[in-house]
């Protein structure tokens, strides 16, 4: 996918990774950060700013269990899949959950190898160095790059990451799945109908409906009829419980 350079998007990614736990210089993004969408954006923006690509690589390795693979695959057409493939591959080699290999099936290496980072010097010395000393982990994906380090001393621990990101706290409790997305959405927007909820989440209507009915039968979700429309909200007790996460 073609990506047009936008410094504002790059700076936004910088702030969002700080919100997700990277101890970079600056203030964290104010508001909700969609982790899968940020991963997709960083496959492009990170080619112009190595620090955020390194932050993403570290985050995927450290917090792989908080990534919603199904949602990442839903967004993957917008990614630079060579970069995404390299990041996921390296993260798995360094301890990330092998279930992320599912993502690799949808990643395609570049047909012609190219230097990963696009901000080399005008004399071509940087590009020459990257090509000469490129790591096999990147060459596999049609990329020239020498970076495999992580921000081991510049990433917050999981407890602090969860305190800053309520969606991730819910995922840590019940798993990175469609149910977590539904609960987080209802925690932030009461009285919504199923069709609108499925549209917001980017899931088909049927799996959202199935999860809603399951949680309603357990008393976690209330369904009220307004005219011809069934609207959803969290039960009061369960909403209070979710609002306290992480404990």
N, C-alpha and C positions, 0 to 999 in steps of 0.2 A: 504494500500500500504506500503510495506517495505521501510524504509528510512535508509540510511547508514549515521552515524554521520560524519559530515564534518565541522570542525571549520571555514573554509573559507566561507562556505555558511552561517553559523550563523553570522559571522562578516559582511558579505555582507547584510544580512537582517537588521542588526543593522543600517548600514549606509543608507539603503534605507528607513527605517522608519523615520530617521532624515530628509531625502529629502521630505518625505510626511508630515512633520510637527511636528514630535516628538522632543521635546527639550532634547534629550539625549546627553551625552558627546561624542564629536567626530565631524568629518566633514561629511556633507551630501554626499551621493553617487553622483558621477559626471555623469550626463547624465540622460536619460529617465528612469523612474521607472514605471513598469506595475503594477498598484495597485492590480488587481485581482490575478495575478501570485504571487505577494508578499504575499497576504493573504494565498494562497495555500501553499507556501514554509514555511510560519511561523507556520502553523498547525503542521509541523514537527520540524523545527528548534527551535520554541518557547518552546518545551518540554525540551530543554537543556539550555535555557536562558529565565528565567521568565520575564525579563524586556521587551523583544521584544513581548512576548505574551500579556503582559499588555498594551504595546503600541498599538498593533493591536486591542485589545478589546476597548480601548479608541477611537481609530481612527474610527472604525466601528460605535460606538455609536455617535460620533461627526459629522462624514461626510458620514453617510449612504446614503444621497441623491446623492452622487458622485459615488456610486458603480454601475457598470454595471452588474446587476443580470444575464442577459443572458450570458454574457461572463464568469462570475464566475461559472455558471452551466456547461459551455462548458469545463472548466478545472477541475471540481470537482472530477473526477476519480483519480486525482493525489493527492488529499487531505487526511489528517487524518480526516475523516468526523465526528468522535466523538468529536474531538477538535473543528472543525468548527461549528458543531451543538451547542456546549456549548457556544461558543463565540457569535454566532448570537442570540441565545436564550437570553443570558444575556443582550446583547445590546438592543434587542427589549424591554425587561422588564424595561430598563432604558432610554427609549425614542426614540430608533431608529424606522424608518419607518416599520410598520407591513408587507409591501410588501416583506421584507426579509424572511418572513415565507415560501416563495416559495422555498428558499434554504434548509430549514429544511426538506422538503419532500424527499430530496436526501441524507440526512445525516443519518448515522446508528450508534447507540450507540454500545459500546463494548459489546460483549457477556459475557465476564468476566471482572468485574471492575478492573482497574489498577490505580496506582498513576500517576497523570498527568505529574509531573515533574520528569525527570529521573536522576537528579543529587543530589540525597539524600546522607546522610552521610553513612559511611561504617558500622555503628552499627545499622542502621535501625530505629533510633529514629525519623528522619524526616518522613519516610514513615508511621510509626505508628501514628504520630501526624496527618498526612493528612487523614488517614483512620478514625481516631477517631472523627475528627472535620470537616469532609468533608461537603461542602455545598450541599443542595438539587439540586441546579442549575447544578452541575457537576455530582452528582450521577445519575441523569436522563439520562446522556449520558455514563454511565459506567466509570466514572472517579472519583478519590479521589482528591479533591483540596479544599483549604480553601480560595483562593484568589477571591475577587469580587471587589476590589478597582480599581479606575481609576486614570490615570495621569491627574487629573484636572488642576494642575498648571504647567504641563510640555508638553502642546500641543499648537502649534501656532493657532491663529485665522484663520478663513477661508480665509480672504483676503490675508494673507501672504502665506498660503498654495497654493492658486491659482497662486500667482506670481511665485512660485517656480516650478509649475507643469502645463505647458500649456495644456496638455490633460484635466486635471481637470477643468481648466478655461473654455474650450469649453463645457465640460459636464455641468458646472454650468449655462451656457448660454442656451443650447438647450436640456439638459437632458442627462443622461448616457445611450446612445443607439448606435445603429449601425451607425447612421449618424455622431455622434461625432467622432467615431473611423475612419471613412472614411475621414472626414475633417482634423483630426490631421495627418493622414498618408500622405495625399496630401500636407499638409503644409510642411512636411519634406522630401518628395520625389516626385518631379514633374515628369511628363511624364511616367506614369506607366499604364499598361493595366489592365482591370478589373479582368481577371483571376488571375494575379499575386497579385493584391490588395486583392482579397478574400482569397488567400492562406496566405498572410501575416497576415491578420486579424483573420483568423481561422473561417470565416463564409462561408456558402455555396454560390455558385456563384449567384443563383437567387435573394436572398434578397439584395446582394450588387449591382447587376445590376439594380434592381428596384429603390433603393435609388439614384444611380448615375443618372439615367434617370430623376428622379424627380428633383434633384438639377440642372441638366443641363438645364432643361426646365425653371428653375427660374433664370438662368444666373450665378449661383454660381460656376459651374464647366464647363470647356471647354473640348470638345472632338475633337481630331484631328486624321485623318486617316493617318497612316504610313504603306504603303503596304496593307497588309490584317488585320493589327492590329489597333484598336482604342485605342489611348493613352489619358490619363486623366491629367488634371492639374487644379488648382484653377484659376478662373478668377482673373486678376491682382488686381482689386479693392477689391474683397472679401479676397484675400490673405493678402493685406495690413491691412484690418480690423481685421482679425484673429490674425495677428502678434502683434496687439496692446493690445490684451487681457492679463490679465484683466485690465480694464480701471480704 
